[in-house]
C-alpha cells in the first residue's frame, strides 16, 4: 500500500460533528482532501422533555431488568453517564449488551462490560446472540434515541420479553448555509461519501433532491456499513455503493482502500 493511498481524493465525512474528528484525521493522514458536512446532529434530551423523565425512571429501576441494550455509541455515552448519576455501583445479574464493537468499547470506558455480537453491527446480529434467546417473561431495557428501527423491540416482545425504551437523545437534520453546501458537495466532484447510518442517508437524499447537482451526487461512490442502507441508497437513485464491514472508522476507511466486488453499479 502506498504511503498516501488516498492522495487526490475528495472524501466527504458525514458523521455528527462530535464524532467526526478521528475519522477525518485518519483520512487526511492517508492523503485525502477531507471535507466535513455533518448530516446528523445528536441533541441530548433534558429535564424539559417528557421522554427524559421516563428514561430516568427506567434507570432508577435498573435492577429490575434482565438485560440492558445500548443501540449506539451516543446511547452508550449518555446512558452510562445517567447510570453513573444514580448507581455508584452497577446492579448485578444484568446482561449488558451493545450493538457493535464501538458501542461496547464506549461502555467499557465507563466501566460497563458489554457484550456485542461478533457477527455484525446491527439488530439482527444481536438478536442472534445467546443472551437474547431465552427471554420470555424477562424485562429488557433498550437505551436509544427518540427514533429509529423498532425491529429489536418487536422481536424481543415476540419472544415473550417485556421491553421498555430509555430515550436519551434526538436525531436532527442540521441546517447548512448554502455557501457551506457549495464548498463541500456542490462546487467540485467528490470521490466518495461516507454514510454510517440510515438517518444520514435520508438527509443526504433530501439534499440531493433539493439541488441542481442531484445527478452528480447520485453518481458519487457511497461507502455504507450495511446491505440495508445500500439497498435504500439504490432505491433513491444512487448508482454506486460499497459495503464496509461495519460503521466504525477502521472499517469505513478500509473500504476506501480496496476495490470490492460488492460495489454496486
C-alpha distance (Angstrom), angle and dihedral (degrees) to the residues before:
residue distance angle dihedral
X1 . . .
X2 3.77 . .
X3 3.76 117.3 .
X4 3.82 91.5 -114.6
X5 3.80 103.6 23.4
X6 3.80 94.9 166.2
X7 3.81 95.9 53.0
X8 3.80 111.1 141.1
X9 3.80 94.8 18.4
X10 3.81 121.6 120.8
X11 3.80 106.3 -144.7
X12 3.80 122.6 -172.1
X13 3.82 116.3 -146.7
X14 3.80 112.5 -158.9
X15 3.80 104.1 176.9
X16 3.83 118.0 125.6
X17 3.78 108.0 -79.9
X18 3.81 95.6 -108.0
X19 3.82 90.8 54.1
X20 3.80 101.2 41.5
X21 3.81 104.2 75.0
X22 3.81 99.7 84.6
X23 3.79 93.9 45.8
X24 3.81 93.1 47.4
X25 3.79 92.2 46.9
X26 3.80 93.4 51.8
X27 3.80 92.4 47.9
X28 3.80 90.0 51.3
X29 3.81 90.0 51.3
X30 3.80 87.5 55.2
X31 3.78 90.4 54.8
X32 3.81 101.6 -100.5
X33 3.77 124.4 144.4
X34 3.81 95.7 -124.6
X35 3.77 123.0 -153.1
X36 3.79 122.9 -176.1
X37 3.77 124.1 -148.9
X38 3.81 112.1 159.4
X39 3.79 108.2 -143.6
X40 3.78 93.0 -174.1
X41 3.78 135.4 43.1
X42 3.79 123.2 -158.8
X43 3.81 111.8 -146.1
X44 3.82 114.8 -172.9
X45 3.79 113.7 -136.2
X46 3.79 117.8 -117.5
X47 3.78 138.2 -154.6
X48 3.81 87.9 -84.3
X49 3.81 90.8 65.9
X50 3.83 115.7 85.7
X51 3.80 89.6 -148.2
X52 3.81 90.0 60.1
X53 3.80 91.9 55.1
X54 3.80 89.0 53.0
X55 3.81 91.4 47.8
X56 3.79 90.9 50.9
X57 3.80 90.2 51.2
X58 3.78 90.3 54.1
X59 3.79 91.3 48.4
X60 3.81 90.0 51.6
X61 3.82 87.1 54.1
X62 3.78 92.6 46.5
X63 3.80 94.8 127.2
X64 3.81 89.8 63.2
X65 3.80 92.3 67.1
X66 3.77 126.9 90.0
X67 3.83 92.5 -158.7
X68 3.80 138.0 13.0
X69 3.81 118.1 -157.4
X70 3.79 124.1 -161.9
X71 3.79 113.4 -160.3
X72 3.81 100.7 -164.1
X73 3.79 145.0 7.3
X74 3.82 88.7 -98.9
X75 3.80 90.5 53.2
X76 3.80 89.0 48.0
X77 3.80 94.0 50.6
X78 3.79 96.9 45.1
X79 3.79 93.5 38.1
X80 3.80 94.0 49.8
X81 3.79 91.1 49.4
X82 3.80 91.5 51.5
X83 3.80 92.3 46.2
X84 3.80 89.4 51.3
X85 3.81 89.6 54.4
X86 3.81 92.1 59.8
X87 3.79 105.9 21.7
X88 3.82 114.3 51.1
X89 3.81 84.9 177.5
X90 3.78 121.1 34.4
X91 3.81 115.4 -112.8
X92 3.79 113.6 -109.9
X93 3.81 131.5 -119.2
X94 3.80 95.1 37.1
X95 3.79 123.7 129.9
X96 3.80 106.4 -136.5
X97 3.80 108.6 -154.0
X98 3.80 133.1 -176.9
X99 3.78 134.9 -168.7
X100 3.79 102.1 -128.1
X101 3.77 137.4 -3.2
X102 3.80 94.5 -89.5
X103 3.80 91.5 56.7
X104 3.80 90.6 47.9
X105 3.81 90.9 49.1
X106 3.81 90.7 51.1
X107 3.79 90.2 53.4
X108 3.79 89.2 48.3
X109 3.79 89.4 58.8
X110 3.82 86.9 61.9
X111 3.79 94.2 46.8
X112 3.80 95.8 -102.0
X113 3.82 110.6 132.4
X114 3.79 103.4 -145.9
X115 3.79 131.0 -176.8
X116 3.79 121.1 -136.0
X117 3.77 127.9 -175.7
X118 3.81 114.7 -103.2
X119 3.81 88.2 -150.5
X120 3.80 99.8 70.6
X121 3.78 152.2 -33.6
X122 3.78 102.2 -101.1
X123 3.79 143.5 76.1
X124 3.79 92.1 -93.8
X125 3.80 92.0 59.1
X126 3.80 93.8 48.4
X127 3.80 92.0 46.9
X128 3.79 88.3 58.4
X129 3.80 93.5 56.0
X130 3.80 124.0 104.8
X131 3.85 98.8 -113.1
X132 3.81 91.4 63.3
X133 3.81 100.1 46.3
X134 3.82 100.4 85.4
X135 3.78 106.2 37.1
X136 3.79 104.5 128.3
X137 3.80 108.8 140.1
X138 3.80 92.9 8.3
X139 3.81 126.8 122.6
X140 3.80 116.2 -126.1
X141 3.80 127.4 -173.7
X142 3.81 121.3 -153.2
X143 3.80 115.2 -159.1
X144 3.79 110.9 -156.4
X145 3.80 147.7 118.3
X146 3.78 124.6 -67.7
X147 3.82 92.8 -92.1
X148 3.76 139.5 28.4
X149 3.77 140.5 96.4
X150 3.80 117.7 -20.4
X151 3.78 94.9 -161.6
X152 3.80 94.5 104.6
X153 3.80 94.7 53.2
X154 3.81 92.9 41.3
X155 3.79 94.3 53.0
X156 3.81 94.3 43.9
X157 3.80 90.0 49.6
X158 3.80 88.7 50.7
X159 3.80 87.7 53.9
X160 3.79 89.4 56.5
X161 3.80 101.4 -98.3
X162 3.79 125.3 135.7
X163 3.79 105.7 -127.6
X164 3.80 128.5 -161.6
X165 3.79 129.9 -176.9
X166 3.79 126.1 -136.5
X167 3.82 102.4 -163.9
X168 3.80 110.6 -165.0
X169 3.81 105.6 165.1
X170 3.75 143.8 18.8
X171 3.77 128.5 -132.0
X172 3.77 116.1 -131.4
X173 3.79 135.2 -178.2
X174 3.81 109.4 -117.7
X175 3.77 118.7 -125.7
X176 3.81 109.5 -128.0
X177 3.77 127.2 -162.1
X178 3.83 111.7 -115.7
X179 3.80 90.3 -119.7
X180 3.81 89.6 57.4
X181 3.79 91.2 50.8
X182 3.80 90.2 48.7
X183 3.80 92.6 52.4
X184 3.80 95.3 45.8
X185 3.80 112.0 32.9
X186 3.80 110.9 2.6
X187 3.80 107.4 39.7
X188 3.81 101.2 60.6
X189 3.82 133.6 12.8
X190 3.78 116.5 -89.6
X191 3.80 123.5 -137.0
X192 3.81 94.6 -150.8
X193 3.79 143.1 -13.4
X194 3.81 120.3 -143.8
X195 3.82 111.7 -142.4
X196 3.80 116.5 -177.5
X197 3.82 103.2 173.7
X198 3.76 141.8 33.3
X199 3.80 91.2 -118.5
X200 3.80 91.3 55.8
X201 3.79 90.0 51.0
X202 3.81 91.8 51.1
X203 3.80 89.9 52.1
X204 3.81 90.7 49.3
X205 3.80 89.1 51.3
X206 3.80 89.6 54.5
X207 3.80 90.6 51.1
X208 3.79 91.2 48.6
X209 3.79 92.9 48.3
X210 3.78 91.5 51.7
X211 3.79 98.8 49.4
X212 3.78 140.5 77.4
X213 3.81 87.0 -132.3
X214 3.81 94.4 63.5
X215 3.81 93.5 119.1
X216 3.79 92.8 52.8
X217 3.78 92.3 49.3
X218 3.78 92.9 48.7
X219 3.80 90.6 51.6
X220 3.81 92.5 51.5
X221 3.79 119.4 102.7
X222 3.80 113.0 -102.1
X223 3.80 118.4 -157.3
X224 3.82 108.6 -155.3
X225 3.82 134.0 173.8
X226 3.80 101.5 -134.9
X227 3.78 143.7 35.5
X228 3.81 89.0 -123.7
X229 3.81 91.6 61.3
X230 3.81 91.7 42.3
X231 3.80 90.5 53.7
X232 3.81 91.5 49.6
X233 3.81 90.3 50.3
X234 3.80 91.0 51.3
X235 3.81 91.2 50.8
X236 3.81 88.6 52.1
X237 3.80 90.8 55.3
X238 3.80 102.0 -99.4
X239 3.80 107.1 148.4
X240 3.81 103.7 -159.2
X241 3.78 129.4 41.9
X242 3.77 130.8 165.2
X243 3.79 122.2 -161.4
X244 3.79 119.5 -130.9
X245 3.79 118.7 -160.1
X246 3.81 90.5 -117.2
X247 3.81 144.4 -15.9
X248 3.81 96.2 -96.7
X249 3.80 119.3 110.5
X250 3.80 95.3 -108.2
X251 3.81 93.8 52.5
X252 3.79 94.8 44.2
X253 3.80 93.1 49.7
X254 3.81 92.4 44.1
X255 3.79 88.4 58.6
X256 3.79 89.2 58.3
X257 3.78 92.6 52.6
X258 3.79 98.7 58.3
X259 3.78 135.4 44.2
X260 3.79 106.8 -117.9
X261 3.76 125.9 -157.0
X262 3.81 85.1 -139.3
X263 3.80 91.4 73.6
X264 3.77 106.6 119.4
X265 3.82 122.1 -141.2
